[in-house]
Amino acid sequence: MDNELSETGRPYARRVHVFGPVPQEPGRVDFQEALVTWSRIDQEQVRVELTGPFGELDVVESNLFMALLQLRTQLQGKKWLMYVNAARRDAWGPTDLNPCGVDEVRVSPDLNGPAAAEPLDALGVPSSPDHIGGASVTEQLLWHQEWVGVLSSGQMSWTDLDRSRKEPRASRGSS
């Protein structure tokens, strides 16, 4: 995908799915379309704009993944989620150990295993809803921190989060 963004200043646009409140229908949430437009500012930065039912957002970052991470953080504050490969809990942008194109992500589907050999299109549709999980930035950050082994003592891990979601909740009336 990186060759797509090799020309500085040339914009590219893609329609993506977002999940959130349906305009004019209070209380209803559903998948809707949004438009992602991006371009290289220079060899170090990418400008990404996102337009949808939530309004317009834009950021400048080092790659598409980091820009989408920032946009997703802003969207979550507005009760919106993105349904793209970059939102997979096991996805991360280019690193020295796991390089990929500026518009790609590498996935690490196993917390104890290596990253997948082939990168994915950051704006592509995930092959399974299970890959997205809760689609939260926090969930993705916890997965990544645990996968690279940078958890501090006492810090919550993705495994802790996942376990807490699976444990039965105590009934409200019990003492």
Secondary structure, DSSP 8 states (H G I E B T S, - for coil): -GGGG-SBT--EEEEEEEEEE-TTSTT-EEEEEEEEEEEESSSS-EEEEEEETTEEEEEEESSHHHHHHHHHHHHHHTT-EEESGGGSTTEE---SSS---TTEEEE--STTS---SS-EETTS--S-GGGTTT--HHHHHHHHHHHHT---TT---HHHHHHHHHS----TT--
